[in-house]
Amino acid sequence: MKKFKTLFTLALLSFVMMACSQPADQPSEGETPAESTGTYTPGDYEVEATGYAGTFKVVVSFDENSITKVEVPEHGETDGIGSNVINDFPQRIVDEQTLNIDAVVGATATSEGLLAAVAQAVTEAGGDAEALKSKEAATGDVEAIEETADVVVIGGGGAGLSAAVSAAQEGATVILIEKTGALGGNTIRAGGPYNAVDPERQAAVDAADTNSMEKIKELTEKEAMNPEHQALMDELKADIEEYEASNSTSLFDSIALHKLQTYDGGDYTGHLDLIQKLVDESLETSLWMEANGVEWTDDIQTVPGGLWPRAHLPKNAAGGDYIVAGQTTAEKLGVVIMMNTTGEELIVKDGRVVGVKATQDGNVPVTLHATKGVVIATGGFAANVEMRSEYDPTLVDTLPTTNTPAAQGEGIKMAEVVDASVIGMEFIQSLPLGNPTDGSLNAWMGGSGVEYYYQINKEGERFMAEDGRRDTMTQALLAQTDAFSYVISGGNNKIELNGEGFTIWGDNIDELVENGTIFRADTIEELAQQIGIDPAVLKETHDRFNGFVESGSDEDFGRTLFGDPINEGPYFASPRVPTVHHTMGGLEINLNSEVLNSSGEVIEGLYAAGEVTGGIHGKNRLGGNALVDIHVFGREAGKNAANNDPVE
């Protein structure tokens, strides 16, 4: 497991399973323990905890009156996610002599598993675990916090860290607050694909086939929505003509194509000026991110729903790389990061936002004055079932979400109090690629690109074009038996099956197979038997798909984006279900990332970036555009906040 020493969060399945082993210093069964004159029988007690990724050992040490040490020698919990709990809880348990510690949002399984293991050790040492579970940690008088900075950022995900870094690079003093115990937000849950037209890297990608080129030519023949749209269609037509005249054998791509696919993919409801900024600055912003510590691979993929091969991937663990780089750079620049601090109210003076009122650790009042500006980067509301149902009643309560549980929409509500305009709130995107266990995006083979897989239903048949829009793919999956599918991939996936044994999500492939999370076999027929599908049916589906790959034409569903034939073992089947993924609506902003009020005017001193905003993606977001959005507009928000005139 790759190690990332940072604080960020990921929504994980909440469960507690606990098993224990005989403590090293305890008498065997039937023997009488030594008498103790204190609360505990002193010694080191080794117990076993069950977290999200499996079991791990916990060693708890006691003297007669207290817990003296809690150690986890090694573990397989997700680095920077569950590992945050393991790095933090042991010392808190010792310092506070309590097991009454709230689970970290997004790392519930690790939190509760570790606490349950320590409780078992307490019992074995003769202590009262139930008393420790209800014991309040010793607290003194609550002292309110009041600080001042040029810029205050609310939210510690990718957009918030980008804004904080950008503002600090402009010379501003910055305070960033994060309501959970770990940085990361939804960015850490992302697969990491970042769309950018990149001639240098895309030169190594083979030219698209005739059907794919014909599909993008159709974008030049639409009815113009406005003069800017017509200009983009004319630009793309000229780009294609120039490309075809060159007889190039490399992939075609252009700025105009990315813009038109984004505009068309959102059914022409996104604001074209924001789309143009998103695309125009995507490659430049990736270089800025690289300067801040993000390392890119040279591989170009097509993320599901991305529609074209232009997705860049960071070198390590999916979205985690962005948070590592952002936090490291922010701290070097002197950004003050306040964890477990929930923004609750914007401070307004003479019509200008001049600060934030918040609460730390649930009971400490915090007042932060911002002399230049406040940036809201609190993410969307896909984890707020009531709120998403209000705007889209078709989303049933039982649908899981890829989002962190912290994505509750508070930033939107906070800004609405000061008359911020919201836009596109009814546009909520789901994905057909959720983990059946908890709706998250991890724990499967194929996440590196749609080129590497096809998708089947429980009957062993394909049911959609896997390179299509996310909304249409999700609707297709919802129509299948139990809304359940398998992603089928093979040994051709050299990015994930690369000899290191980990997927792009940081999951160990062997462990996924051993746990029954995914299935692996040397042949397609054997794979079919493992997942309860008629081998003859899956073999026919498999051979037919590979025939489409060879011809470049999908006669069944019209897919046009293919990689190599999936004809190398081992073969993998990954169970997938629909899951709520992205809320396209939110605060209305302009090109400067300034928040607009209900009259369309700028709310002085207030900026926003990331999924908390609306108006960019329209009705449907292209895969790989969100990470561009949060960094392009996060960078813009931080820069402009830092250069705003100070409060008089």
C-alpha positions in Angstrom: 0.0 0.0 0.0 1.4 3.3 -1.0 1.8 5.8 1.9 0.6 9.4 1.8 1.2 11.3 5.0 -1.7 13.8 4.8 -5.1 14.3 6.2 -8.0 13.7 3.8 -11.2 11.8 3.9 -13.2 9.2 2.0 -16.7 8.0 2.6 -16.4 4.3 3.7 -18.9 1.6 4.7 -19.8 1.8 8.4 -19.5 -1.5 10.1 -17.8 -3.0 13.1 -16.5 -6.6 13.3 -14.1 -7.5 16.0 -12.1 -10.6 16.8 -9.5 -11.0 19.5 -6.5 -13.2 20.2 -5.0 -14.3 23.5 -3.0 -11.4 24.9 0.7 -12.2 25.2 1.0 -11.6 28.9 -2.3 -13.3 30.0 -2.8 -16.7 31.5 -4.1 -19.4 29.3 -7.7 -20.6 29.6 -8.5 -22.1 33.0 -5.7 -20.3 34.8 -6.4 -17.6 37.4 -5.2 -14.1 36.4 -2.7 -12.5 38.8 -4.3 -10.2 41.3 -4.1 -6.4 40.6 -4.4 -3.7 43.2 -5.4 -1.2 40.5 -7.9 -0.9 37.7 -6.0 -3.1 35.2 -3.7 -6.1 35.2 -0.5 -4.6 33.8 0.9 -5.9 30.6 0.8 -5.7 26.8 -2.4 -7.1 25.2 -2.5 -8.0 21.5 -6.0 -8.0 20.0 -7.3 -8.0 16.4 -9.4 -5.2 14.9 -11.5 -5.3 11.7 -11.3 -2.2 9.6 -12.4 -1.3 6.1 -9.6 -3.1 4.3 -9.4 -6.1 6.6 -8.0 -7.1 10.0 -5.0 -5.5 11.7 -3.3 -6.1 15.1 -3.5 -3.6 17.9 -1.2 -3.8 21.0 -2.6 -2.0 24.1 -0.3 -1.5 27.1 -1.5 -0.9 30.7 -0.1 -0.1 34.1 -2.3 -0.7 37.1 -4.2 2.6 36.7 -4.2 3.6 33.0 -3.8 2.8 29.4 -0.2 3.7 28.7 0.2 2.9 25.0 -1.8 1.9 22.0 0.1 0.7 18.9 -0.8 -0.6 15.5 2.3 -2.3 14.2 1.1 -2.6 10.6 -2.2 -2.3 8.7 -3.8 -2.3 5.3 -6.2 0.6 5.8 -6.3 3.2 3.0 -3.3 5.5 3.3 -4.2 9.0 4.3 -7.8 7.9 5.0 -8.1 5.1 7.5 -4.5 5.6 8.3 -5.4 9.0 9.7 -7.5 7.3 12.4 -4.6 4.9 13.2 -2.2 7.9 13.5 -4.5 10.0 15.6 -6.7 7.8 17.9 -4.0 5.9 19.9 -2.5 9.0 21.4 -6.0 10.5 22.1 -7.0 7.3 23.9 -3.9 7.5 26.1 -4.0 11.3 26.7 -7.8 11.3 27.5 -8.2 7.8 29.0 -11.5 7.4 27.1 -13.0 5.4 24.3 -15.7 8.1 23.8 -14.2 9.4 20.6 -16.3 10.2 17.6 -15.6 8.3 14.4 -13.8 10.3 11.7 -16.3 11.2 8.9 -15.6 9.0 6.0 -13.4 6.5 8.0 -16.1 5.0 10.2 -15.1 1.4 9.8 -11.5 2.1 10.8 -12.5 4.3 13.7 -15.0 1.9 15.2 -12.9 -1.1 14.5 -9.9 0.4 16.4 -12.0 1.5 19.3 -13.7 -1.9 19.5 -10.3 -3.6 19.6 -9.0 -1.3 22.4 -12.3 -2.0 24.3 -11.6 -5.7 24.0 -8.1 -5.2 25.4 -9.5 -3.2 28.3 -11.9 -6.0 29.2 -9.1 -8.6 29.0 -7.0 -6.4 31.3 -9.8 -6.4 33.9 -11.0 -2.9 33.1 -14.5 -1.5 32.5 -14.7 -0.9 28.8 -18.3 0.4 29.0 -17.3 3.0 31.5 -14.5 4.2 29.1 -17.0 4.4 26.2 -19.2 6.8 28.1 -16.4 8.7 29.8 -16.1 12.3 28.6 -12.6 13.5 27.8 -11.3 16.0 30.3 -11.9 19.5 29.0 -11.2 22.9 30.5 -13.0 26.1 30.0 -13.9 26.7 26.3 -11.9 29.7 25.0 -13.3 31.3 21.8 -10.9 31.6 18.8 -10.7 34.9 16.9 -8.2 35.3 14.1 -7.6 37.6 11.1 -6.2 36.8 7.6 -6.3 38.3 4.2 -8.2 35.3 2.8 -10.3 32.7 4.6 -11.1 29.5 2.7 -14.0 27.3 3.7 -13.4 23.6 2.7 -10.3 21.5 2.5 -10.9 19.5 -0.6 -9.2 20.0 -4.0 -10.9 23.4 -4.7 -10.2 24.7 -1.2 -6.5 23.8 -1.3 -6.1 25.2 -4.8 -7.6 28.5 -3.6 -5.5 28.6 -0.5 -2.3 27.8 -2.4 -3.1 30.4 -5.1 -3.9 33.1 -2.6 -0.7 32.4 -0.6 1.3 32.5 -3.8 0.0 36.0 -4.4 1.4 37.0 -1.0 -1.8 36.8 1.0 -2.1 35.4 4.5 -4.6 32.5 4.4 -6.6 30.5 6.9 -8.3 27.3 5.6 -11.0 25.6 7.7 -12.2 22.0 7.2 -15.2 20.7 9.1 -14.0 17.1 9.2 -10.8 15.6 10.8 -9.1 15.1 7.4 -8.5 17.1 4.2 -9.6 15.8 0.9 -13.3 16.1 0.4 -14.6 14.5 -2.8 -11.3 14.9 -4.5 -9.8 12.1 -2.6 -12.7 9.9 -3.7 -12.0 10.7 -7.4 -10.3 8.4 -9.8 -7.9 11.3 -10.6 -8.6 11.8 -14.4 -7.9 15.4 -15.5 -9.0 16.4 -19.0 -6.6 18.7 -21.0 -5.9 19.0 -24.7 -2.2 18.1 -24.6 -0.6 17.8 -28.1 2.7 16.5 -26.6 1.2 13.6 -24.7 -1.6 12.9 -27.2 0.9 12.6 -30.0 1.7 9.1 -28.7 -2.0 8.1 -29.0 -3.2 6.4 -32.2 -5.6 8.2 -34.5 -9.3 7.8 -33.8 -11.2 5.5 -36.2 -13.5 6.8 -38.9 -16.7 6.3 -36.8 -15.2 8.4 -33.9 -14.2 11.2 -36.3 -17.7 11.2 -37.9 -19.2 11.5 -34.5 -17.2 14.6 -33.6 -17.9 16.1 -37.0 -21.6 16.1 -36.1 -20.8 18.7 -33.4 -20.0 21.2 -36.2 -23.5 20.8 -37.7 -25.7 21.7 -34.8 -28.1 24.6 -34.7 -26.2 27.5 -33.2 -27.3 28.5 -29.7 -25.5 31.8 -29.9 -22.7 33.5 -32.0 -20.0 32.1 -29.7 -21.4 28.6 -30.4 -21.3 29.1 -34.1 -17.7 30.4 -33.9 -16.7 27.3 -32.0 -18.3 25.0 -34.6 -16.5 26.9 -37.4 -13.2 26.6 -35.4 -13.6 22.8 -35.0 -14.4 22.3 -38.7 -11.2 24.2 -39.6 -9.2 22.1 -37.0 -10.5 18.9 -38.5 -9.8 20.0 -42.1 -6.2 20.9 -41.1 -5.7 17.6 -39.3 -7.0 15.5 -42.2 -4.8 17.4 -44.7 -1.8 16.6 -42.5 -2.3 12.8 -42.8 -1.3 12.5 -39.2 -1.4 9.0 -37.6 -1.7 10.5 -34.1 -5.0 11.3 -32.2 -6.9 14.4 -33.2 -7.9 16.8 -30.5 -8.5 20.5 -30.2 -9.6 23.1 -27.8 -12.7 23.7 -29.8 -13.6 20.0 -29.6 -13.2 19.9 -25.8 -15.4 23.0 -25.5 -18.1 21.7 -27.8 -18.2 18.3 -26.2 -18.6 20.0 -22.8 -21.3 22.3 -24.1 -23.1 19.6 -26.0 -22.7 17.1 -23.2 -24.5 19.4 -20.9 -27.3 19.9 -23.4 -26.3 23.5 -24.0 -27.3 24.6 -20.5 -23.8 25.3 -19.2 -22.6 28.9 -19.4 -20.3 29.0 -22.5 -18.0 31.7 -21.1 -17.3 29.5 -18.0 -16.8 26.4 -20.3 -14.3 28.3 -22.4 -12.3 29.4 -19.4 -12.4 25.8 -18.1 -10.9 24.4 -21.3 -8.6 27.3 -22.2 -6.8 27.1 -18.9 -6.9 23.3 -18.3 -3.4 22.5 -19.6 -1.8 25.7 -18.1 -3.4 24.8 -14.8 -2.0 21.2 -15.0 1.5 22.7 -15.3 0.8 24.9 -12.2 -0.3 21.8 -10.4 2.9 20.1 -11.5 4.9 23.0 -10.1 3.0 22.5 -6.8 4.0 18.8 -6.6 1.6 16.8 -8.7 3.4 14.2 -10.8 1.6 13.2 -14.1 2.0 10.0 -16.0 2.4 10.3 -19.8 -0.6 8.0 -20.4 -3.8 9.5 -21.9 -7.1 7.7 -21.3 -10.8 8.1 -21.8 -12.5 8.4 -18.4 -16.0 6.9 -18.4 -18.3 9.7 -19.6 -15.3 11.7 -20.8 -16.1 11.1 -24.5 -12.6 11.5 -25.8 -9.0 10.4 -25.0 -7.6 13.4 -23.1 -7.6 12.4 -19.5 -4.4 12.7 -17.6 -3.6 10.6 -14.5 -1.4 11.4 -11.5 1.3 8.9 -10.8 0.1 7.5 -7.5 -3.3 7.0 -5.8 -6.1 8.5 -7.8 -7.3 11.9 -6.3 -5.0 11.5 -3.3 -2.1 13.0 -5.2 -3.8 16.3 -5.6 -4.5 16.5 -1.8 -0.9 15.5 -0.9 0.5 18.2 -3.3 -2.0 20.8 -2.2 -1.5 20.4 1.5 2.3 20.2 1.3 2.5 23.3 -0.8 -0.1 25.2 1.4 1.9 24.4 4.5 5.1 25.5 2.9 3.5 28.8 2.0 2.3 29.4 5.6 -1.4 28.6 5.1 -3.0 28.0 8.5 -5.2 24.9 8.4 -7.9 24.5 11.1 -9.4 21.0 11.2 -12.8 20.0 12.7 -13.9 23.6 12.1 -17.4 24.0 10.6 -18.2 27.2 8.9 -21.7 28.3 9.9 -22.3 32.0 9.0 -20.8 34.6 6.7 -20.0 37.9 8.3 -21.2 40.8 6.3 -20.4 44.5 6.8 -21.8 47.3 4.6 -22.8 44.7 1.9 -19.4 43.1 1.8 -18.4 39.6 3.1 -15.7 40.2 5.7 -15.4 36.9 7.5 -16.8 33.6 8.8 -18.3 32.4 12.0 -17.6 28.8 12.7 -17.4 26.2 15.5 -14.4 24.0 16.3 -14.7 20.5 17.8 -18.4 21.0 18.2 -18.2 23.6 21.0 -15.5 26.2 20.5 -16.7 29.4 18.9 -14.5 30.6 16.0 -14.6 34.0 14.4 -12.3 34.5 11.4 -12.0 38.0 9.9 -11.0 38.2 6.2 -9.6 41.6 5.1 -9.7 40.7 1.4 -12.1 37.9 0.8 -13.8 34.6 1.7 -13.7 31.6 -0.6 -16.4 28.9 -0.3 -15.2 25.5 -1.5 -17.4 23.2 0.5 -18.4 20.8 -2.3 -21.9 19.7 -3.4 -24.8 18.0 -1.8 -25.0 14.5 -3.2 -24.7 13.0 0.3 -27.7 15.0 1.6 -30.6 12.7 0.6 -33.2 15.2 1.7 -31.7 18.1 -0.3 -31.0 16.1 -3.5 -34.6 14.7 -3.3 -35.9 18.2 -3.1 -34.3 19.2 -6.4 -34.6 15.8 -8.1 -37.5 13.6 -6.7 -36.6 10.8 -9.1 -33.5 10.0 -7.0 -34.7 7.3 -4.6 -33.4 7.4 -1.0 -31.8 4.0 -1.3 -29.3 5.1 -4.0 -25.8 5.2 -2.6 -23.4 8.0 -3.4 -19.7 8.2 -4.3 -19.5 11.3 -2.2 -18.0 11.9 1.2 -20.7 12.0 3.9 -19.6 15.6 4.5 -21.1 16.7 1.1 -24.2 18.2 2.7 -24.6 21.5 0.8 -23.9 23.8 3.8 -21.8 26.2 1.7 -24.7 26.7 -0.6 -27.1 27.4 2.2 -24.7 29.7 4.0 -24.3 31.8 0.8 -28.0 31.9 0.1 -28.5 33.7 3.4 -26.5 36.6 2.0 -28.7 36.5 -1.2 -26.3 34.4 -3.4 -27.9 33.1 -6.6 -28.1 29.4 -7.2 -28.3 27.8 -10.6 -29.0 24.3 -12.0 -29.8 22.7 -8.7 -32.0 20.1 -10.3 -29.1 18.7 -12.4 -27.7 15.8 -10.4 -25.5 13.2 -12.1 -25.3 9.5 -11.3 -22.8 6.9 -12.4 -23.2 3.3 -13.5 -19.9 2.3 -11.8 -20.5 2.3 -8.0 -19.2 -0.2 -5.6 -22.2 -2.4 -4.5 -21.0 -2.3 -0.9 -21.1 1.5 -0.3 -21.5 3.3 -3.7 -17.9 4.5 -3.8 -15.7 4.4 -6.9 -12.9 2.2 -5.7 -12.5 -1.6 -5.6 -12.7 -2.5 -9.3 -10.5 -3.2 -12.3 -11.0 -0.8 -15.2 -11.0 2.6 -13.6 -8.0 3.7 -15.6 -10.0 4.2 -18.8 -13.0 3.0 -20.8 -10.7 1.6 -23.4 -10.0 -1.3 -21.1 -13.4 -2.8 -20.4 -17.0 -3.5 -21.4 -20.0 -3.9 -19.1 -22.5 -6.7 -18.9 -25.7 -7.4 -17.0 -26.6 -10.4 -14.9 -27.5 -12.3 -18.0 -24.0 -11.9 -19.4 -25.0 -9.4 -22.2 -23.8 -5.9 -23.0 -26.5 -3.3 -22.6 -25.1 0.1 -23.6 -22.2 2.0 -25.2 -19.6 2.2 -22.5 -18.2 5.4 -23.9 -21.4 7.4 -23.7 -22.7 10.1 -21.5 -22.9 9.3 -17.8 -26.6 10.0 -17.5 -27.6 7.8 -20.5 -25.3 5.0 -19.2 -26.9 5.2 -15.7 -30.4 5.0 -17.2 -29.4 1.9 -19.1 -28.1 0.2 -16.0 -31.2 1.1 -14.0 -33.2 -0.9 -16.6 -31.2 -4.1 -16.1 -32.0 -6.9 -13.6 -31.5 -5.6 -10.1 -29.7 -2.6 -11.7 -26.6 -4.7 -11.4 -23.7 -5.2 -13.7 -20.1 -6.5 -14.1 -17.2 -4.6 -15.7 -15.2 -7.1 -17.7 -11.5 -6.3 -18.2 -8.3 -8.3 -18.9 -4.6 -8.5 -18.9 -4.5 -5.8 -21.6 -5.0 -3.2 -18.8 -1.3 -2.4 -18.3 -2.0 0.6 -16.1 -3.7 -1.2 -13.3 -2.3 -4.7 -14.0 1.3 -3.4 -14.0 3.2 -5.8 -11.8 2.9 -3.6 -8.7 -0.3 -5.2 -7.6 -2.4 -2.1 -7.1 -5.2 -0.4 -9.0 -5.2 3.3 -9.6 -7.3 3.6 -6.4 -4.5 2.1 -4.3 -6.4 -1.2 -3.8 -4.4 -4.4 -3.7 -5.7 -6.6 -6.6 -4.9 -9.9 -4.9 -6.8 -8.7 -1.7 -9.8 -7.7 -3.8 -10.0 -11.1 -5.3 -9.4 -12.9 -2.0 -12.2 -10.9 -0.4 -14.6 -11.7 -3.2 -14.9 -8.0 -4.1 -13.9 -8.8 -7.7 -13.4 -12.0 -9.6 -10.4 -13.3 -11.6 -9.9 -16.2 -13.9 -7.6 -17.4 -16.7 -10.3 -17.7 -19.3 -13.6 -16.0 -20.0 -15.5 -19.3 -19.5 -14.0 -19.8 -16.0 -14.9 -16.2 -15.2 -18.5 -16.7 -16.2 -18.7 -19.8 -13.9 -17.5 -17.7 -11.0 -20.1 -15.0 -11.4 -23.0 -17.4 -12.2 -23.4 -16.7 -15.9 -23.7 -19.2 -18.7 -20.1 -19.5 -20.0 -21.4 -19.9 -23.6 -23.4 -16.6 -23.3 -20.5 -14.6 -21.9 -18.1 -16.1 -24.4 -20.4 -15.0 -27.3 -20.7 -11.5 -25.8 -16.9 -11.4 -25.3 -16.1 -12.5 -28.8 -18.6 -10.2 -30.3 -17.2 -7.2 -28.4 -13.7 -8.0 -29.5 -15.0 -8.2 -33.1 -16.3 -4.6 -32.7 -12.9 -3.6 -31.4 -11.2 -5.0 -34.5 -13.6 -3.3 -36.9 -13.9 -0.1 -34.9 -17.7 -0.3 -35.2 -20.2 -1.3 -32.4 -23.2 -2.7 -34.3 -25.2 -3.1 -31.1 -24.9 0.2 -29.3 -22.8 2.5 -31.3 -19.7 2.7 -29.2 -16.7 4.2 -31.1 -13.9 4.5 -28.5 -11.9 1.3 -28.2 -8.4 0.2 -27.1 -6.9 -3.2 -27.9 -9.0 -6.3 -28.0 -9.6 -7.7 -24.5 -8.0 -11.0 -25.3 -5.3 -11.5 -22.7 -5.8 -13.2 -19.3 -6.2 -13.0 -16.5 -9.8 -11.7 -16.9 -11.6 -9.7 -14.3 -15.3 -9.2 -13.4 -16.1 -6.2 -11.1 -19.6 -5.8 -9.7 -21.0 -2.3 -10.2 -24.3 -0.5 -9.4 -25.8 3.0 -10.0 -24.6 5.6 -7.5 -25.2 9.4 -7.1 -22.0 11.2 -8.1 -22.1 14.9 -8.8 -24.4 17.9 -8.3 -23.9 20.2 -11.2 -25.9 23.0 -9.6 -24.8 25.5 -7.0 -23.7 29.0 -6.4 -23.6 31.2 -9.5 -20.2 32.7 -10.3 -18.6 34.8 -12.9 -15.2 34.4 -14.7 -13.4 35.8 -11.7 -15.0 33.1 -9.4 -17.0 35.9 -7.7 -20.4 34.9 -6.3 -23.4 36.7 -7.8 -26.5 37.7 -6.0 -30.1 37.2 -7.0 -29.9 40.3 -9.2 -26.8 39.1 -11.0 -24.5 41.5 -9.2 -21.2 40.6 -7.5 -21.3 40.0 -3.8 -18.2 41.9 -2.8 -15.6 39.8 -0.9 -17.2 36.4 -1.7 -15.7 33.8 -4.0 -16.5 30.2 -4.7 -15.0 27.2 -6.6 -15.6 23.6 -7.2 -18.7 21.5 -6.8 -20.3 24.2 -4.6 -20.8 26.2 -7.8 -23.2 25.8 -10.7 -23.6 26.8 -14.3 -20.4 25.2 -15.7 -21.4 21.7 -16.7 -25.1 22.1 -17.5 -27.3 19.1 -17.2 -24.5 16.5 -17.5 -20.8 16.7 -16.6 -18.2 15.1 -18.8 -16.0 12.6 -16.9 -12.6 14.2 -16.2 -13.9 17.8 -16.2 -14.5 18.1 -12.4 -10.9 18.0 -11.5 -10.2 20.7 -14.1 -13.1 22.7 -12.7 -11.9 22.7 -9.1 -8.3 23.6 -9.9 -9.0 26.2 -12.6 -11.6 28.0 -10.6 -10.0 27.3 -7.3 -6.8 28.9 -8.5 -8.9 31.8 -9.9 -10.8 32.3 -6.7 -7.6 32.4 -4.6 -5.8 34.8 -6.9 -8.6 37.3 -7.1 -9.4 37.1 -3.4 -5.8 37.8 -2.6 -5.7 40.8 -4.9 -9.0 42.3 -3.8 -8.9 45.7 -2.1 -8.7 45.2 1.7 -11.5 46.2 4.0 -11.3 49.8 4.9 
